[in-house]
């Protein structure tokens, strides 16, 4: 029986880092221990294909399964049987992995619809497959704050409204999601709370040997956006036009170390009063969740939940406008501009700025820094752009923020 593992979320629990890890080409090479698993992409049209070999080198650094469970209702018997055969063939020699952090929310919506349940079970309960769901959870207050920074803040609403909207949509009710996934027909549902999602999923869930070389360089979790980049994006909507346009964040994540960009954490946003409301709203669900998690993970979940609440005792909730008033870090602005101009010049002329590259940004002389600041005009940067270079255009727009 072929093993198929669906990573179904949840939310800001390292999903992006995990998908970037799963998309790495190292897993295809096999080596002494063979191929440990096969990461596939379940496409929106229902087809199931290998993840692209260039996924890890793309701007986002990953691919995921776009197929929504709800669309199984519209699939014919022949189409579902074709999906089963594809998964059966792919999982014959090693586990198959599919990932979409939104499947847990879909399950909650579908589990009360008999036709949806019936169609899902035709796939998930196929005799030739052992299909399991893996759900990573997080204490709700810290999760809601992270989710707001990634998505909610770009709608312009307050974090209080974001919390109310998520609660009314039944988001964050982890135990209810486990029950919904079980009703859809998964052979097993594993719910986990760990600090390192990537190593836990690859090492513990998939059973990849600790000696596998790819395990030595895995990211631990998603990085929160730097405060200075957040302030830039709040000031200029072209850098983050909506909640589903994170390209600039991915670009900065890739160049931050090379450009030696300082990283300041975003200050706490949720205050004591809102956290108390969150605690009350999720108390019953968390009581059930404690019986579903491994005992040590249940203890850690509750301990971390209480510690997060205690850290915000007496604190007010911070608004977007209050965030906007925070002082900018000039070192960040300087490093961003210097790195951006150097990048554009290298792409256009093959040589970067004098004194930059091998030397750190802090070693650029005062005279060079003055010259660089005088160079910061949108007209000049656009003149240096190589035709058709989307990355250079994005870099130039960032540099233009300081012109």
N, C-alpha and C positions, 0 to 999 in steps of 0.2 A: 504494500500500500504506500503510495507516494505521500510525502509530507509537504504540506503547503502552509506557510506561516504568513499571516497578514498582520503587519504592524498597522494598527488602527488609530493610533494617536496616544496621548491626547494633547492637543494644543501645544503650548510652549513648554514642552518637556524634552527639548533636544531633538525634535523631529527633523529639522533642517540638517543638523550635524549628522544624525543617523542616516538620512537619505544621501548626504554627501559621502559618507563612509561606505554605504552599500553600493554606490555607483562607481567606486574605485576599480580601476582596471586590474589591480593586483589580485583580486579574487578570481579572475579568469585564468590566471597563469598556472594554477595548480602547484607544480613543484613536488617536493617529496611526499607531502600529505594529500595531494590531489586537490581538486576544486571543492572547497568546503560548502558552498551553496551557490545558487543561481538567482541573481536579482533580476526580476522581470518587470515589465511595464504593461499594466492592463489599461489599454487605451480607451478613449471615450467611445469608439465604435464597437467595443467589445473584444477586439483582437488582443492577443497576448504575445508580446515580442520581447527580445532581449533589450536591455537598456543600451543606449548608444555608447560606443567606445569613447566618444568625445564629451560625454556628459560631465565628467569630473573636471575637464578643462574649460567648460563654458563659464559664462559670467556667474550664473547661479551655482554651478558646481554639482548639480544633481538632476535627476529625473524622478518622477513619482508616477503612480497610477492615477490617471484622471477619471477612470470609469466610476460612475456612481452606482451604488447598489440598487437604487430606485429604478434604474434603467433595465434591470433584469426582468421586470414585469412586462416590458415590451419585446423581450427576446423570445423567439420561437423555441420549440423543443429541440430542433436541430441545431440552433445556434448555441444553446446551453450545453448540449452534448459535445459540440465542437470545442467549447471552452474546457470542458472536463477532460477531453482527450489530449488537448494541448498541455494542460497542467500535469496530466498523468505521465506523458512522455518526458516532460521537462524534469519531473521529480523522481524519475526512475532510479537515478544513481546518487542524487544529493538533494537536499531540501530546496524548495522554491520559496522565494521571499517576494511579497508584494507590499507596497506601502502607500498609505494615504491617511493623513492625520485627521481627516474629516469623517472617516467611516464610522467612528463611534457615535457621532451626532446623527448620522443617517440611520443607524440602527435603531436609535430611540424613536425616530419618527416612523420607521417602517414596521416596527415590531407589533404595532396595534392594527396593522392592515393585513387581513388574512391572505389576500392574493399575493402581496409582497413577500410574506413569510413563506408561502408555498413555493414561489419561484426561487427565492434564495436557498431554500432547503434542497431543491433539485440540484443545485451546484454544490452547496456546502456539505451535504450529506451523501454525496456520490460514493458508492461502494469502493471505488478504486483510489479514493483520496482520504487523507487525514488532514482536515483543514482546521487550523487553530488561529485564534485571535490573541494578540498581545497588546494590552492597554497599559500605558504608563500614566500614572496620576501624580498630582501635586496638590499640596494644601491650597485651598481655593483663593485665599486673599492674595498670596504672592503670585499665584497663577493669573488672577484677574488683573493685577497691576502690570505684569509682563505682557499680557495679551493686549492691554490698552496701549502700551508703548509701541507694539508692533502694528496694531490695526486701529483700535478705537480712536486714538488721538487724531488720526488723519481725517476723521469724519467731522471734526470740530466740536464734538460734544464733550461734556465734562466727564470726569472719571466716575462720578456718582451716577450719572445717567447710564454710563457704560455698564456699571455693576448691576443696576436695575434691569437693563435690557438682557444681559447675560442670564440673570436669574430667571426672568420671565420666559426666556427661551430654553430653560432647563439645562443650560450649559453648566458644567462643573459638578453635576450630580453623578459621580463616578459609579456608585453602586447600581444606580438605575440603568446606567449604560451597560454594565456587565450583564445584568438580567436581560436587557434587550438583545445583546449579542448572542446570548444563550438561546433565546427564543427564535432567532433567525436560523439556527441550526449548526453553529460552529461545533466541531467535535470537542473542543476545549477552549476555555477563555482564561488566559493568564493575566492577572492584574498585578502591577508591580510598582513599587516606589523606591527608586534608587537615585543617587546623586550623579551617577555616570551611566547615562542611557546607552551610549554607543558600545562601551565595553560589556555592559550587562546583556544587551541584545545579541551581539556577535559572539561573546564568549559563553554566557550562561544559557541563553535561549537556544542559540544555534549550535552551541557546543564546539566552536572553533578552538583548536589547540592554542594554549597560551604561547607556544613557541612560534606560531605563524608570524612572519616578519611584518605583515600589515598591521598587526595588533600593537606594534611598538610606537606607532605615530598617529593614533586615532584622536580626534578632538573629543573633549569631555562633554561639552554642552554648547548650546547656542550662546554667542556673546551678545550681551545687551548693547544697544546702540550707545556710542559715546555721547556724553552731554553736549559737547561742542558741535557734533554733527547734527544732533537733534535740534539744537537752537538754530543752526543754519537752515535746516529743512522747514522749521516752523516759520522762519522769516521769508523763505522763498518757495512757494508751492511748485515751481518747476522742478525742484529737486525731489519732491515727494508729492506728486499730484493727487494721489489717492492711496487707500490702504493696500491696494494690490499692485503697487508700482515700487518695489524695494530695490530697483537696480542700483541706485547710488549707494545704498548701504552695502550691497554685495561688492561693488567696486571698491569702496573704501576698506572693506574687510580684507580684500586681496592685497591692497597696496599699503595698508597701515604700517606694517612692520618695516617695509622697504623705505617708506618715507618718514619713518620714525615719528608718527603722529601720536601725541600724548593721548591717553585715554582717561577721561574723567567720568566716574559713574554718575548716572542720573540720580538726583536726590530722591528720598522716599516721597511718594505721591499720596498713598492712602493714609488717612489719619485714623485715630482711635475710634471715632464714632462709626465710621463706615465699616471698619473691620469688625466691630461688635455686631453690626447688622449681618455681615457675611457669616460670622460664626453661628449666629442663631439660625440663619436660613439653611445652612448645610449640616446642622448638627445631626439630624435623624439619618441622613444619607451616610454621613461619616461613621455613624455607629454601625451601620451594616457593612460599610467598607472595611472596617477593622476586622471583621470576621472573614473577609475574602483575601486580604493581604497575608503574606507570610508573617508570622508573629513578630519577627525582628523588624520587618518593614512597617508593620502597623504601629509599633512603638515609635519608630523614627518619624513616621508621618505625624503622629500626635505631638511628639516632642518639638518638631520643627514648626508645626502650626502654632503651638503655644509661644514658642520663642519669637516668631514673627510678630504676633500680636503684642507681646510684651515690649518688643523693640519700638513700637509705635505708641506706647502709653503716653497720653497727654499731647500727642502730636496732632496738628490740624491737617486736613486734606489740602493738597496743593493744586491750584488751578493752572490752566494753560497760560493765562496772562502772567501769573506769578513766575512760571517757568521762563517766560520770555524776558523777564526783568533780571534774570541772573547774569552776572558778568561773564563775558567771553574770555577764553584763554588765548592770549596773543600768540603764545608759542604754537598752539594748534593752527591758528590762522596762517602764521608764517610758514610752518612746515607744509601745510596743504598747498599754499601758493608756490613755494619753491619746488616741491615735488611735482606739481601739475605742469609748471613751465618746463622743468627738466624732461618730463615725459613727452611733452609735445615736441620739444626740440630734438629729442632722440629719434622719435618716429619720423620727423620731417628731414632732419639733416644727418642723423646717425651719430651725433655727438651731443651730449647734454650741456648743462650750464657749467661754466668754469668754477672749480672748487666744490662742486656738488657730485655726489655719487659715492666715491670711495670715502670721502669725508662725511662726517655726520652733519646734520643741519646746524647743530650748535657751533660747528667750526667755521661756518661761513662768516667772513669778516664783515665789519660794520659797513664798509664801503660797498661790498658786494650786495649786502642786504638792501642798502639804499637804492642801488641800481635796479635790483629785482623789483622793489616796490614801484619804481618809476615805470618799469616795463608792464605792470599789471593793467593793461587796457584791453577791453574786449576786441578792439580792432586789431591790435598786435597779435593776440592769441589766435584769432581767426585766420590771420595771415600765415601763421605757422602750421595750420592744420593740414595734414595730408588728406587729399580728396577722398571722401567716402569713409573716413575713419570714425565710426560711431563712438568708440571709446575716447578718442582724442576730443571729439566734440563735447562729450560729457565732462571730461577733465577741464576743457576750456571754460565751460559754463561754471564749473566750481570756482576756477580761478577768477572769473569775471565777477563773482560775488564780492571780491575785495577791491575791485577797480574803483 
